[in-house]
Amino acid sequence: MQTEIKEFIQREILKDSGRDIASDEALISSGLIDSFSLVDIALFVEESYGVRIDDAELSTETFDTLAELAALVEQRR
C-alpha cells in the first residue's frame, strides 16, 4: 500500500517518478506536499482502498508520512 501511495505522489503530485520518499519522511510539515495535494491524495486513497477520510483528518497529525497514512487506511478497512 505504501508503495502504491508513494508512486501516486511521485507521479501525480511531485511529477518526479525518480524522487524517492521514505516511509517515515515528513510530507506535509516539510513542505513537500501542500494542502491542495492533500485532497488529491485523500481522493486517491478513498478510491483505491474503499475507505473514507474525513476533511478534518487532512493534517500533519493524521498523516504526515506514508507510514501514518497506510496505518490510517488499515484502521478503516
Backbone as CSV, one residue per row, in Angstrom:
resi,resn,N_x,N_y,N_z,CA_x,CA_y,CA_z,C_x,C_y,C_z
1,MET,0.817,-1.185,0.000,0.000,0.000,0.000,0.867,1.258,0.000
2,GLN,1.890,1.274,0.858,2.770,2.445,0.895,3.418,2.682,-0.456
3,THR,3.783,1.609,-1.126,4.423,1.738,-2.436,3.465,2.360,-3.451
4,GLU,2.210,1.928,-3.442,1.227,2.475,-4.381,0.968,3.954,-4.108
5,ILE,0.862,4.306,-2.840,0.626,5.705,-2.476,1.847,6.544,-2.842
6,LYS,3.022,6.012,-2.556,4.260,6.722,-2.889,4.352,6.965,-4.392
7,GLU,4.043,5.941,-5.187,4.107,6.087,-6.640,3.096,7.118,-7.135
8,PHE,1.914,7.160,-6.528,0.924,8.169,-6.892,1.469,9.571,-6.594
9,ILE,2.027,9.742,-5.422,2.574,11.053,-5.037,3.709,11.450,-5.979
10,GLN,4.602,10.517,-6.274,5.714,10.815,-7.175,5.211,11.225,-8.557
11,ARG,4.269,10.469,-9.069,3.781,10.669,-10.442,2.833,11.862,-10.570
12,GLU,1.856,11.960,-9.687,0.790,12.937,-9.849,1.000,14.233,-9.077
13,ILE,1.674,14.176,-7.950,1.840,15.365,-7.109,3.189,16.030,-7.379
14,LEU,4.250,15.241,-7.291,5.594,15.799,-7.455,6.037,15.865,-8.911
15,LYS,5.373,15.081,-9.767,5.745,14.990,-11.190,7.211,14.577,-11.352
16,ASP,7.656,13.697,-10.432,9.051,13.255,-10.433,9.094,11.810,-9.952
17,SER,8.989,10.871,-10.892,8.951,9.460,-10.515,10.271,8.967,-9.946
18,GLY,11.332,9.732,-10.114,12.627,9.338,-9.576,12.862,9.807,-8.149
19,ARG,11.989,10.659,-7.646,12.129,11.204,-6.282,11.680,10.146,-5.281
20,ASP,12.627,9.631,-4.503,12.282,8.612,-3.519,11.681,9.275,-2.284
21,ILE,10.702,8.609,-1.702,10.059,9.089,-0.483,10.128,7.957,0.529
22,ALA,10.802,8.190,1.636,10.901,7.183,2.693,9.570,7.089,3.425
23,SER,9.297,5.932,4.009,8.013,5.738,4.686,7.843,6.647,5.895
24,ASP,8.958,7.109,6.455,8.874,7.993,7.626,9.230,9.446,7.300
25,GLU,9.328,9.763,6.014,9.644,11.133,5.598,8.433,12.043,5.753
26,ALA,8.637,13.197,6.364,7.548,14.160,6.537,7.121,14.698,5.174
27,LEU,5.851,14.585,4.885,5.323,15.048,3.606,4.758,16.455,3.708
28,ILE,3.964,16.681,4.736,3.268,17.952,4.885,4.126,18.966,5.626
29,SER,4.608,18.572,6.810,5.355,19.521,7.646,6.669,19.950,7.008
30,SER,7.177,19.147,6.076,8.411,19.517,5.383,8.143,20.453,4.204
31,GLY,6.869,20.557,3.808,6.517,21.381,2.658,6.562,20.627,1.336
32,LEU,6.850,19.341,1.375,6.891,18.543,0.150,5.517,18.507,-0.521
33,ILE,4.471,18.445,0.294,3.098,18.402,-0.199,2.329,19.575,0.389
34,ASP,1.540,20.247,-0.450,0.736,21.368,0.048,-0.700,20.915,0.325
35,SER,-1.500,21.823,0.837,-2.861,21.475,1.243,-3.736,21.042,0.064
36,PHE,-3.514,21.588,-1.092,-4.290,21.176,-2.268,-3.972,19.732,-2.642
37,SER,-2.718,19.360,-2.503,-2.302,17.998,-2.825,-2.876,16.984,-1.846
38,LEU,-3.123,17.403,-0.617,-3.713,16.504,0.374,-5.060,15.981,-0.100
39,VAL,-5.838,16.849,-0.706,-7.149,16.447,-1.199,-6.989,15.401,-2.306
40,ASP,-6.047,15.614,-3.206,-5.796,14.644,-4.276,-5.371,13.293,-3.708
41,ILE,-4.517,13.312,-2.705,-4.059,12.071,-2.080,-5.225,11.376,-1.383
42,ALA,-6.033,12.142,-0.663,-7.188,11.565,0.021,-8.147,10.916,-0.977
43,LEU,-8.411,11.579,-2.097,-9.295,11.014,-3.114,-8.711,9.730,-3.693
44,PHE,-7.416,9.734,-3.956,-6.759,8.530,-4.465,-6.909,7.378,-3.477
45,VAL,-6.658,7.650,-2.206,-6.741,6.614,-1.171,-8.175,6.100,-1.039
46,GLU,-9.136,7.017,-1.051,-10.536,6.609,-0.925,-10.962,5.725,-2.090
47,GLU,-10.582,6.109,-3.301,-10.947,5.335,-4.481,-10.199,4.007,-4.556
48,SER,-8.943,4.015,-4.180,-8.114,2.814,-4.299,-8.403,1.770,-3.234
49,TYR,-8.721,2.226,-2.031,-8.834,1.301,-0.913,-10.223,1.249,-0.288
50,GLY,-11.164,1.991,-0.836,-12.535,1.924,-0.369,-12.747,2.410,1.052
51,VAL,-11.972,3.385,1.456,-12.109,3.958,2.796,-12.515,5.417,2.678
52,ARG,-12.986,5.972,3.763,-13.380,7.387,3.805,-12.428,8.136,4.717
53,ILE,-11.888,9.244,4.219,-11.037,10.108,5.030,-11.772,11.421,5.217
54,ASP,-12.011,11.758,6.448,-12.715,12.983,6.790,-11.837,14.192,6.495
55,ASP,-12.450,15.309,6.103,-11.681,16.519,5.823,-10.845,16.961,7.022
56,ALA,-11.364,16.758,8.217,-10.645,17.141,9.430,-9.371,16.311,9.626
57,GLU,-9.290,15.169,8.955,-8.124,14.300,9.081,-7.004,14.666,8.108
58,LEU,-7.241,15.614,7.253,-6.221,16.030,6.288,-5.247,16.984,6.972
59,SER,-4.377,16.428,7.788,-3.459,17.250,8.576,-2.185,16.477,8.904
60,THR,-1.221,17.188,9.448,0.034,16.545,9.848,-0.177,15.579,10.997
61,GLU,-1.203,15.791,11.810,-1.465,14.893,12.926,-1.943,13.529,12.452
62,THR,-2.634,13.492,11.334,-3.219,12.251,10.839,-2.294,11.503,9.883
63,PHE,-1.771,12.230,8.907,-0.829,11.568,8.010,0.197,12.544,7.449
64,ASP,1.307,12.593,8.147,2.434,13.396,7.658,3.449,12.510,6.956
65,THR,3.288,11.192,7.099,4.212,10.254,6.459,3.410,9.164,5.744
66,LEU,4.074,8.447,4.862,3.434,7.319,4.185,3.000,6.266,5.192
67,ALA,3.825,6.026,6.201,3.511,5.018,7.212,2.247,5.393,7.982
68,GLU,2.106,6.664,8.340,0.907,7.111,9.062,-0.339,6.994,8.186
69,LEU,-0.207,7.343,6.932,-1.345,7.250,6.018,-1.761,5.796,5.825
70,ALA,-0.790,4.922,5.641,-1.093,3.495,5.483,-1.750,2.936,6.746
71,ALA,-1.309,3.367,7.911,-1.910,2.918,9.167,-3.362,3.381,9.266
72,LEU,-3.630,4.600,8.849,-4.994,5.126,8.862,-5.885,4.294,7.945
73,VAL,-5.402,3.978,6.763,-6.178,3.172,5.812,-6.438,1.784,6.391
74,GLU,-5.426,1.179,6.984,-5.583,-0.153,7.571,-6.629,-0.152,8.683
75,GLN,-6.655,0.916,9.483,-7.657,1.033,10.543,-9.072,1.056,9.967
76,ARG,-9.217,1.659,8.817,-10.542,1.847,8.217,-11.021,0.627,7.449
77,ARG,-10.134,-0.234,7.064,-10.501,-1.390,6.240,-11.273,-2.405,7.002
